[in-house]
Amino acid sequence: MKTALVFVSLGLLAVIGVAVAASPQSSVDHGRDVYAVQKCALCHSIAGIGGKKLALDGVASRLKVEDMRKWIRTPKEMKPGTTMKPYPNLPEKDLADLTQFLLTLR
């Protein structure tokens, strides 16, 4: 009886683990988290929330994906003299997902 209970418990844990693994965080949600973790809102605002240097509302209508990526990685290549901090070491997944989040800002 104890052996059967152990196997049932292990089976339930395996099912729970599969369910958690089957529902990964979306790229847009992860990108929103990257935006928060990197403290982008210190300088940028969305819907009036955040810093006042540059509103990101409508950024997806103004910039192509490659330009967004370049602004994040090497902003001085986009605009010499900008005060934006470069993020050359941001992991590729974080950059891709942050870009996906920014694409929602039409």
Residue pairs with C-beta under 8 A, 6 or more apart in sequence:
25 33
27 96
27 97
27 100
27 101
28 97
28 100
28 101
28 104
30 93
30 94
30 97
30 101
31 94
31 97
31 98
31 99
31 100
31 101
31 102
32 101
34 90
34 94
34 97
34 98
34 101
35 41
35 98
35 101
38 87
38 90
38 98
40 50
41 49
41 50
41 51
42 50
42 51
43 50
43 51
43 53
43 54
43 84
44 50
44 51
44 53
44 54
44 55
44 56
45 51
45 52
45 54
45 55
45 56
45 57
46 55
46 56
46 57
46 105
47 57
48 55
53 83
56 102
56 105
57 105
58 105
58 106
59 68
59 102
59 105
60 102
60 103
60 104
60 105
60 106
61 106
63 71
65 99
65 103
67 78
68 99
68 102
68 103
69 95
69 99
70 77
70 78
71 78
71 84
72 86
72 87
72 90
72 95
72 98
72 99
73 86
73 87
73 88
73 90
73 95
74 86
74 88
75 82
75 84
75 85
75 86
76 82
76 86
87 95
90 98
